[in-house]
């Protein structure tokens, strides 16, 4: 009996002096243990979540057609005189004007406001007309588009076009080399505020479409916008502005170049 009691006493003393049972959570010691080494804390088990949320995929955004940027105008378009129907029958004076103008369309000249000389890298609409006619020996050519219109009116060569159809009978007297005039859409009920002028080329041989040449910020040739000194389609129908929110310039008529012999 004495031996059994002593064993129980020794077992109880060992538990009190040694490590605690598993049902006690160990406490991190404040100071190192007797051997100078801190006792490592028992790692806590991280509970596994019952549900893990999956990240949502970003929705695919379809661009709104109304916010798509408009077409950027292409560089200058050009043709050869051989592509103009009946060019070989044009008057020598008209061929001289057309040849010089077409040569400018091959130089990739930009639309440059207040310029009337290709050495500046570009020209505006009235500057193109002024340069071509002056180089071809036409005297007293005004520099400004409105003054060019007044010049033709005073010479008695202007033909007004009131219709808005590309096959209007009012175009029957239109000749290659003639001046073409457009006015601001807001002042056509008064004396026209001329904003653009071009030179008529005739009809393209393969399509029979009327064509012209000059400088523009984005008129079309064969349905594509072009920027600078170029060949363009000639249409009487009103063109929209670049923003397509405002009416474009209105074609008001054409004129035989003053001082140029008639055919």
LINLIN-V291619 format. One record per helix or strand. SS is the DSSP state (a for helix, b for strand). FROM is the first residue (numbers start at 1). TO is the last residue. If there is no record, write none. Layout:
[[SS;FROM;TO] [SS;FROM;TO]]
This chain:
[[a;2;17] [a;65;67] [b;74;74] [a;81;83] [b;84;84] [a;87;89] [a;92;105] [b;110;111] [b;116;117] [a;118;120] [b;122;123] [a;125;135] [a;145;155] [b;158;160] [a;169;171] [b;179;183] [b;194;204] [b;210;216] [b;220;221] [b;224;226] [b;228;233] [b;240;240] [b;247;247] [b;250;255]]
